[in-house]
Amino acid sequence: MADDPFEEEFGISIEEMGFDPREIRSQESYDALTEAQKNMFSNIRYEGSLAPEERKKIADKRKKKKLEEKKKKEAAKATDERREAEERALLHPDKKNVFVPLWDGFDQVSFSTLVDVLRTGGFNICTGVIRPPSSSMTHIGSEDLKVTSKSGVSLVGDFLFELKGNANFLKFDAIIIPAGKNMDRHLASNKKFTSLIKFFNAKKKFVCGAEDAVAFIFLYQGVLKGRSCTGSETTENEIRNSIPAELGKSVTFKNSETIVLSDNVITSRSSADAVEFALAILSNIKGSSAMVDVARKLKYNTYCDKVKKATKEPELKPEDTKKPTEDNKPPETESKEPEDAIEE
């Protein structure tokens, strides 16, 4: 038995309606109702004229609908809580969290090197599986999270990219795209992913990409406008022949460099430069001392000087800060011409 006799009779409470139909006794009180309330008032008056058994059928139907809506809300709340729990399990509160997309065709060497270097440097790596736009995924299963590298090695990602809300990615410190093939079909055509790249760039968060990520994603999303980059032969061809001319002219392509840092964007030429790429990311997010420490642990010492040169301005020594005098002025050298932007 319901506490409210009115709810028991009509299957809806006065609180839910927002008014008490029993108090509508004048045209003025009726006119004060909203259109929805007027419709409800008419329904209640009609139902009140029916036989008790008919009113009970309508009330039971209304109660059943309310119960179904309540169950839907509870299920949605449980889903949100589950996803939040998954998010907490993925993200580490005391580490730098980076998002690495995985897709069918990723380069295993590039990915494995990134994971090896960055996890040694104290990073938390979260991998999200990205499917082609034609794929329809509504749940997470082990098969949904499985991807195959271009060399045929299978891996299982942490989560399905499409099932994560945009707000979930705000907590990541960087996006890192390893080398690989099929980026144009899997990543560049995914509007949610390309929007995330543009958002990270606008927020000055690190956006890092190797090989064709530069060509198919960074170029076309305007990430490299007015900046420098390196990349594969495909990147150079895209700059010269495919992207809008005005955008291409604003990009300085350094095909002789293995790694290029330009503001918050780090680009790598190929999977062969995976170690330098990973160390460059580590150096710029956590500092050169952290990079040197990791390089020593992994026996990558020979890369340190090259990475520092590629990603940082030279540090001044104490004696370099002295005011130049006739005795300590450095000898004049011929200035080198800066690299020009790629022409059409």
N, C-alpha and C positions, 0 to 999 in steps of 0.2 A: 504494500500500500504506500503510495507516494505521500510525502508530507503535505503537498499542496493538492487539495481536492480538485482544483481546476486542471492541474497537469494530469491527474489520474483520469479525468473525464475526457480531455481533448488531446492528451499526448504531448503537450507543450506547456512550458511554464510561463507565468506572467513576466518573469525576469527575462526570458528569452525573447518575448514579444516586445518588451519595452513599454508596455502599457497594460492596463487592466480593462478588458472589454466591458466589464460590469459597470465601469464608471463613465462610459461614453453614453451620456443621456441627452446631449444637446448637439445641435448642428455645429456650434462653436467648438466643442470638445472634439467632434469628429474632424472638423477642418484642420485642427492642430496636428493631426496625425500625418506621418509620411505616407507616400503612395503604397509602400510595402506594408505598412501597418494597416492602412485602409483595406487592402486586399485580405490581410489576415483577419481583420474585424468582420468582413463580409463572409469569409469562410466559417468563422466561429459561429456567427449568427445562423448561417445555413445549417451547420452541423447540429446546432442546438435545437433545430426544429425536427431533426430526424429521430427515429425510434432509438431507444437505448442500445440495441444490438448493433445498429448501423454506426452509431457514434463510436462504439467500442472497436469496430473493425477499422475505422479511420484512425482512431487513437493508437491502436496497435501498429498500424502501418507506419505512422509517424514516429513512434518510439523505435521501431526496427531501423528506420532510416537514420535516426539520431545515433543509435548504437553502432551502425556500420561506419558512420562518419567519425565517431569517437575512436573506433578501432583503426581506421586509416590514419588518423592523427597520431595515435600511439605507435603505429608501425613506422610512420615517417620520423617520429622522434627517436625511435630505437635505431633506425638506419643512420640518422645524423650522429647519434652518440657512438655508434660502431665506427663510423668514418673518422670521427674525432679521435677515438681510441687508436685507430690505425695510424692516424697522422702523428699522434704523440709517440707511437712506437717507432715511426720512421725518423722523425726529427729528433736531434739531440740538443738539449738545452744549453750545453756547455761547449759545443763544437761548431765549426763552420759547416753549414749544410749546403750541399750543392746538388742540383738536379741534372741528371744525365739521361737523355732520351735513348731508348733502344728500339730498333726496328729490324725487320728482316733485311739483312744486307749490311749491317754495321761491321766495322773492321775490328776483329777480335784483338789484334796487337795494340791498336790505338786505345781501345777501351780498357784492356787489362793493364796497360802501362799507366794510364790515368788513375785507375783504382789503386794500383800498387803504390804509386808515389804519393797520392793525396791521402790515402788512409794511413800511410806511414807518417805523414805530416799532421795527423790528428783531425782530418776532415771526416765528415759523415757523408757518404755517397748514397743518394736515393735514385733508383732507376725506374723510369716510367716507360711502359711499352706503348708505342704509338702505331696504330693500325691505319691502313689507307682509308680515306673518307667513305668509301663504299661499304666498309665493315660496319656491322651493327652489334654492339656489345652492351648488354644490360646487366651483366653480373660478372663476378670475378671467379675464375676457375684456373686450375693449374695450366690447362691448355691455352687459355686466353693470355696468360702471362709468358708464354714460351716464344722466344724469338730465335732465329737462326742467322749466324754471321755469314759473311760472304764466302768464308772458307768451309762452311757447313757445320760449324760448332753451335750447339744449342745452349741457350741460357734462359733462366727464369727471372723476370723483372720483379720489382717490389710492388708495383701497382699499375693499373690500367689508366693511362693518361686521361682518356675521355671521361672517366667516372669521377675525376677530382674537380671540385669547384675552383674557380679562379683564385678565390681568397686563400686557398691552401698553399699556393705557390709564392705568396708574398713573404713567407718566412725563409725562403731560400736565399742564400747569399750570392749565388751565381748559377748560370746555366752553361753547361759544357757539352758541346756536340763532338763526339769522336769522329774519326774518318769513317768512310764507308761508301757503299753504292746505293742507288735507289732513293736518295734523299729527296729528289724532285717529286717522286710519287708518294712517299710516306710522310715526309716532314714539311716540305715547301707547300704542299697542297692542303695541309691541315690548318684551317683558319684559326683555330684555338691556339695552336702552337706558335704560329707566326705572330699572332696578337701578343702572346706572352713574351716573345723576343722583343717586340717593339716596346712593350711596357717596361721590361727590365732595362732596356737601353735608355728610355726616358727618365727612369729613376736612377740612372748612373750605376746600376748594379753590373757586375762583370758578366759579359756575354762573350763566350769563348767558342771558337769553331775551327775544325781542321778540314783541310782539303776542300771537298765540294760544298761543305756548309757555307763557305765564304761565297761561292758562286750562286748557289740556288736559294739561299736564305738571307744572308746578311746584305748582299747587294740589292736584291729586290725589295727588301723591307726598309731600305733607306738607312740602315745601321751604319754604313760606311761613308755616307755623304760628308765630304770635306775631311775625310780621314785617310790613313794609310793602311795597307793590308798586304799580306802575302796569300798565296793559295796555289791550287793546281793549275795546270794548263787550261782546264775548263774555265777557271775563274778569269784568266786573261782573255780568253775568247769571248766570254760573256760581257766583259767590260768593253771590249772593242766593238763587238758586233750586235749584241742583243739588247742590253738595257738602254733606257733613254739616254741620248747623247749628253745632255746636261748633267745627268747623274754620273755617267762614266767619266766625264772630264773632271769631276770633283773628287775622284778617287785616285790616290797615288798608289800604284801597284808596284811592289818591290819583289820581283820574281827571284832575285838573288838571295833574299833573306829567308831563313827557315822559320823564324818567329818574328812577329811584329806586334808591338803594343801601341795602340792609338786610343788615348783616353781610357775608357772602360772596356774596350774591345781588344781581345787577344786572338790573333789568327795564326794558324799553322799551315805550312805548305803541304805536308803529306803525312801518312802514317809512319814514315821513316824517321820523322822528327818527333815522335811521340814522347820521348824522354824530355827533350827540351821544352815541349809544349806543356807537359805536366809540371815541370820545375818552374816555368815562367808563371803559371797560374798560382802555384804555391808561393812564389816570391812576392807577387803583387797583392795577394790577399792576406798573407801572414807575415811577410817581411823576408828580406834576403837572408837573415841569420837562420830562420827556420828552413829556408830552401837549402842552405849550405849543410845544415845538420842532417837533413834527409838524404841529400846527395852522398854524404859520407857514409851513412848507414847502408845505402843501396849500392855503393861503389860507383856512383855517377859523378865523381869529383871533377872529371875533365869537362863536364858540361857547365859548371858553375860560372866561370868567367864569361862564356859565350851568352848565357842567359842574362847575366847582369848587364852586359853590353846591349843586348837586344831590348831589354824591358825597362831599364832605369837610366836616368841621367847620371853621368859620372859624379861621384862624390868628391867634394873638395877636401884636400888634406889641410891640416892647420897651417902649413907654410904657404899653401896656395892662396890663403885669405889675406896675406900681407899686401900692402899697397905696393904696386910695382915701382921699382927705382931703376936707374940706369944700369945698376949692377945685376939686378935679378929679373929684368924683363925677359920673357921667353923669346927665343929667336922667331923672327917673322917667317911664316910659311905660306905657301900659296893656298888660297881658299878653294875648296872643292865646290863644284856647282851642285845645288840640290837636285835630287831626282825629280823630274817633271812628272806631272799627272799623265795618265795614259791618254793618248789622243784617240780621236775617232778612228 
